[in-house]
Amino acid sequence: MIATVDGRVLARGTDSIVVGLGGLGIKVFVPADLLTTVRPGDEIFLHTYLHVREQELALYGFAGEQDLAMFHLLLGVSGIGPKSALSILSAMPVDALHLAIGQEQPGV
């Protein structure tokens, strides 16, 4: 498994970045808040989750371990896959999500 990625941002897309690693460009899906703060040329370190399906490998990256932990928790919810979990994390900060879950306020 790929636990972390440490490199230079080569490009930025609508929902992902490409990180340069030893001559390779690795596409990493990231939350919206991270996507808006990085620019090509920036150095970046990400905690990652590798999603493996029959015909697909997708890498998801997060600035902090707390974000990755919440991503793992969301994946444990029936019906939520990695893209949905990433959308949820893009919609609200992890601290606000923890608070909403703790107070059982799903629409926050």
N, C-alpha and C positions, 0 to 999 in steps of 0.2 A: 504494500500500500504506500501511497505517496502522502507523507504526513505534513510536509512543509514544502514551500517553494520560495526560493530566495534569488532574486534576479532583477533585471531592468525591464520596465514596461516598454514594449515595442509598439503596441497599438492599443486603441480603445474602441470597443464596439458599443452596441446598444445595451447589452447585458453581460458583457465579458471584456476581459483584457487579454492581451498576448504578452507573456513574460518570457524574456530571453534567458535561456539556461544552456551554457556551453555550446552554443551554435544551434540550438533548437528553439523554436518558438512554441510555447505551451499555452493553449487557450484555457483560461480559467474563468468560470462564471462567478461573478461577485455581486454582493448587495449594492443597491443603488447609491447609498451614501458613500461607499468606497469608490464606486465607479466615477462619481462626480469629483472626487478629490485627487485622483491620480492623473498624471499626464505622461505621454510618451517621453522616455528618458529618465523618469523617476526610478529610484531603487525601491524595491518592495519586498516585504517578507510576509507570507501568508500561511495560515494554518489551513490545511486542506482536507477535503473528503473526496475520494474517488468513487464515483457511481458506475457500477458495471452492470450492463444488460446484455442481452444476446448479441446485438449488433452495434453496441454503443459503449464508449467509455467517455465519461464526462467528469471534469474536475471542477470542484466548487471551492472557492477560497474566501477566507475571512481574516480580518485584521487582528482579531484577538481570540484567545481560547474560549472566552465566554460566549462569543458569537457562534463558534463552532459547536460548543456544547448545546446551545439552544437549537441549532440546526439539527443535531442528532435527536434531541427531544421531540422536535416537530416531526421528524421522520418516523418516530414511534407511534404517531397518531394515525389511526386507520384512515386511508384515503388521501393522505398527504405524501406526495413524492418530493423529490429534490427541487423541482422547479417551483412547486407550490410553497415549499418551505422557504426557498430563497425569496419569493414574492412577499411572504409574510415578514421576513426579516428586512426587506427593502421598505416595507410600509411603516414600520415603527422601530425605534431603538430597542435593544434587548432589555434594558432596564424597565421600559414602559410595558413591554410584553410580559415580563415577569410579574409586574404589578397587576396587569389586567388578568392574567391567569390566576394569580393569588386571590384576587377579589371577585373572580368568576364574572368578569365583564367582557364578553366576547367581542363586542362592537367597538371597543376603545381604540 
